[in-house]
Amino acid sequence: MLISYLVPVVLVLMLIAASIRILPEYKRGVVFFLGRFQAVKGPGLIIVIPGIQQMTLVDLRVITMDVPEQDVISQDNVTVKVNAVLYFRVVDPEKAIIQVENFTVATSQLSQTTLRSVLGKHDLDEMLSERDKLNDDIQEIIDAQTEEWGIKVANVEIKHVDLDESMIRAIARQAEAERERRAKVIHAEGELQASRKLVEAANVMAENSAALQLRYLQTMSDMSNKNASTIFFPLPMDIMEAFRHLKASPAAQARADRSAQGGSEQGSTDAT
């Protein structure tokens, strides 16, 4: 008789125990009543009647997903291997369960195709130097398509862009050639500036003879410091001017002689 009373009590207690669920703060339960959506419950203590209600748990925390390595052909026909990491979370548990069968797999497949399509529109140099812009473009495209699934894509980061050995050597040669070009341009600009300064200095010396004399003395001082065994005999600039006049006088004398000779010949002709 006592057993007949205990059996229903035990069954009721077991039913109550099976109906009670405790959900943490970061989880929600999507409850279906006889197959139809009823409500999103949680966090805390909730009751789900077994056999009549079904509940699917959804984690609301940010999920970190590795995007597998993808073979990408850039716009300049360079084949690279690119992988990335995706950060997303569920913002609408109802849509995440009802609108898509497995939102994790769907998001992973979408991220792979988007990564290939977006990077294929850019050159290799852009992949290596403009990662922030490419990350924003990929994140915007994936987020727009996963919005219908109740998923918010927080961030996308390209981790590695792997090249083959031949392409690495070609990039190294290109970088070396660019450095040599810059060095030659800088050297040419330096020569141009130096020549302009020399022209300005020559103009100043031409206008002021004292400046030329000072430069002459400075040059002698520099030569004496470098060659201690050499003896210099400085000459005044006036003496150099005298030498130039002496050098020019024979020519003037020759012209005078020719003029005199020409005059004598003319006189002889007149006398005849």
C-alpha positions in Angstrom: 0.0 0.0 0.0 2.8 2.4 0.9 4.6 1.6 -2.3 1.6 2.5 -4.4 1.7 6.0 -2.9 5.5 6.4 -3.2 5.6 5.6 -6.9 3.5 8.6 -8.1 5.4 10.9 -5.7 8.8 9.7 -7.1 7.6 10.1 -10.7 6.4 13.7 -9.9 9.7 14.5 -8.3 11.6 13.1 -11.3 9.5 15.1 -13.7 10.1 18.3 -11.7 13.8 17.7 -11.6 13.9 17.1 -15.3 11.9 20.3 -16.0 14.2 22.6 -14.0 17.1 24.1 -15.9 19.6 26.7 -14.7 21.2 28.8 -17.4 24.3 31.0 -16.8 24.5 34.6 -17.7 26.1 34.0 -21.1 23.6 31.5 -22.4 20.0 31.6 -23.6 17.5 28.8 -24.3 15.4 28.8 -27.4 12.2 27.0 -26.3 9.8 25.3 -28.7 6.3 24.2 -27.7 5.2 21.1 -29.7 7.6 22.1 -32.5 6.6 25.8 -32.7 8.8 28.6 -31.4 7.6 29.8 -28.0 10.2 32.1 -26.4 13.8 32.8 -25.6 14.5 32.1 -22.0 17.3 32.7 -19.6 19.5 33.4 -17.8 18.7 31.9 -14.4 16.1 29.3 -13.4 13.6 28.2 -16.1 11.2 25.3 -16.4 10.9 23.1 -19.5 8.2 20.4 -19.6 9.8 17.2 -21.0 8.1 15.8 -24.1 6.1 18.9 -24.7 8.7 21.6 -24.8 12.2 21.4 -26.3 15.1 23.8 -25.6 18.2 24.6 -27.6 21.0 26.4 -25.9 22.9 29.3 -27.5 26.1 30.8 -26.3 26.2 34.6 -26.5 29.9 35.0 -25.9 32.3 36.1 -28.7 33.5 33.1 -30.7 37.0 32.9 -32.2 37.1 31.0 -35.4 40.2 30.2 -37.5 39.6 30.6 -41.2 41.5 27.8 -43.0 44.3 28.7 -45.4 43.0 29.7 -48.8 44.7 29.8 -52.2 44.2 33.2 -53.5 45.1 34.6 -57.0 45.7 38.3 -56.7 44.8 40.8 -59.4 48.4 40.9 -60.7 48.3 37.0 -61.1 50.3 36.1 -58.0 49.3 33.0 -56.1 49.4 33.3 -52.3 48.1 31.3 -49.3 46.2 33.4 -46.9 44.6 32.5 -43.5 42.7 34.7 -41.1 40.8 34.7 -37.8 37.2 35.7 -37.3 35.5 37.1 -34.2 31.7 36.9 -34.0 28.8 36.4 -31.5 25.1 35.6 -31.5 22.9 38.7 -30.9 19.6 37.1 -31.8 19.3 33.5 -30.6 15.9 33.0 -32.3 17.3 33.7 -35.8 20.5 31.8 -35.1 18.5 28.6 -34.4 15.6 29.0 -36.9 17.1 30.8 -39.9 20.2 28.5 -40.4 20.9 24.9 -39.6 24.3 25.4 -38.0 25.4 29.0 -37.7 29.0 28.1 -36.9 29.6 26.1 -40.0 27.7 28.6 -42.2 29.7 31.5 -40.9 33.0 29.5 -41.5 32.1 28.7 -45.1 31.0 32.3 -45.7 34.2 33.7 -44.3 36.3 31.4 -46.6 34.5 32.4 -49.8 34.5 36.1 -48.8 38.3 36.0 -48.1 39.0 34.6 -51.5 36.7 37.0 -53.4 37.9 40.2 -51.6 41.6 39.5 -51.8 41.4 38.4 -55.4 40.4 42.0 -56.3 43.7 43.5 -55.0 47.3 43.4 -55.9 50.0 41.7 -53.8 51.4 45.0 -52.6 48.0 46.0 -51.3 47.7 42.6 -49.4 51.0 43.2 -47.7 50.7 47.0 -47.0 46.9 47.6 -46.6 45.8 44.9 -44.3 43.6 47.1 -42.1 41.6 48.2 -45.1 41.2 44.7 -46.3 40.1 43.5 -42.8 37.4 46.2 -42.7 36.1 45.2 -46.2 35.9 41.5 -45.3 34.3 42.2 -42.0 31.7 44.5 -43.6 30.7 41.9 -46.2 30.4 39.0 -43.8 28.5 41.1 -41.2 26.0 42.2 -43.8 25.2 38.6 -44.9 25.1 37.1 -41.4 22.8 39.7 -40.1 19.8 37.6 -41.2 21.2 34.8 -39.0 21.3 36.9 -35.9 25.1 37.0 -35.9 27.3 40.0 -35.4 30.8 39.9 -36.8 33.0 41.9 -34.5 36.3 41.7 -36.3 38.3 40.0 -39.0 42.1 39.8 -39.0 44.4 38.5 -41.8 47.1 36.5 -40.1 49.5 35.3 -42.7 50.2 35.9 -46.4 52.5 33.1 -47.5 54.5 33.4 -50.8 56.6 30.8 -52.6 60.4 31.1 -52.7 60.6 32.5 -56.2 58.2 35.3 -55.4 60.1 36.1 -52.2 63.4 36.4 -54.2 61.7 38.6 -56.8 60.3 40.9 -54.1 63.8 41.1 -52.5 65.3 42.1 -55.8 62.6 44.7 -56.4 63.2 46.2 -52.9 67.0 46.3 -53.5 66.5 48.0 -56.9 64.2 50.6 -55.2 66.8 51.3 -52.6 69.5 51.8 -55.2 67.2 54.1 -57.2 66.6 56.2 -54.1 70.3 56.4 -53.3 71.1 57.6 -56.8 68.4 60.2 -56.7 69.7 61.5 -53.3 73.3 61.5 -54.6 72.2 63.5 -57.8 70.2 66.0 -55.7 73.3 66.5 -53.5 75.5 67.1 -56.5 73.0 69.6 -57.9 72.9 71.5 -54.6 76.7 71.5 -54.3 77.1 72.8 -57.9 74.7 75.6 -57.2 76.6 76.6 -54.1 79.9 76.5 -56.0 78.4 78.8 -58.6 77.3 81.2 -55.9 80.7 81.1 -54.3 82.4 81.8 -57.7 80.2 84.8 -58.2 81.0 86.2 -54.8 84.8 85.7 -55.4 84.5 87.4 -58.8 82.8 90.4 -57.3 85.3 90.7 -54.4 89.0 90.0 -54.9 89.6 89.8 -51.1 87.4 86.7 -51.0 89.5 85.0 -53.6 92.7 85.9 -51.6 91.2 84.4 -48.4 90.2 81.2 -50.3 93.8 81.0 -51.6 95.2 81.2 -48.1 92.7 78.7 -46.8 93.7 76.2 -49.5 97.4 76.7 -48.7 96.6 76.0 -45.0 94.8 72.8 -45.8 97.6 71.6 -48.0 100.2 72.3 -45.4 98.2 70.4 -42.8 97.9 67.3 -45.0 101.5 67.4 -46.3 103.8 68.4 -43.5 107.0 67.7 -45.6 106.0 70.1 -48.4 107.3 73.7 -48.4 105.0 76.4 -49.8 106.2 79.8 -51.0 103.1 82.0 -51.0 103.0 84.7 -53.7 100.8 87.8 -53.5 97.9 87.9 -55.9 99.4 91.1 -57.4 102.4 89.2 -58.7 100.1 86.8 -60.5 98.4 89.7 -62.1 101.8 91.0 -63.3 102.6 87.6 -64.8 99.4 87.7 -66.7 100.2 91.1 -68.1 103.7 90.0 -69.1 102.3 87.0 -70.8 99.9 89.2 -72.7 102.6 91.9 -73.7 104.5 89.7 -76.3 101.3 89.4 -78.2 100.7 93.1 -78.1 104.3 93.6 -79.2 103.9 91.3 -82.1 100.8 93.2 -83.2 102.7 96.5 -82.9 105.5 95.1 -85.0 103.2 93.9 -87.7 101.5 97.3 -87.7 104.9 99.0 -88.1 106.0 96.7 -90.8 102.8 97.3 -92.7 103.3 101.1 -92.4 106.8 100.9 -93.8 105.7 98.8 -96.7 103.0 101.3 -97.5 105.6 104.2 -97.4 107.8 102.4 -99.9 105.0 101.9 -102.2 104.1 105.5 -102.1 107.7 106.6 -102.8 107.8 104.4 -105.8 
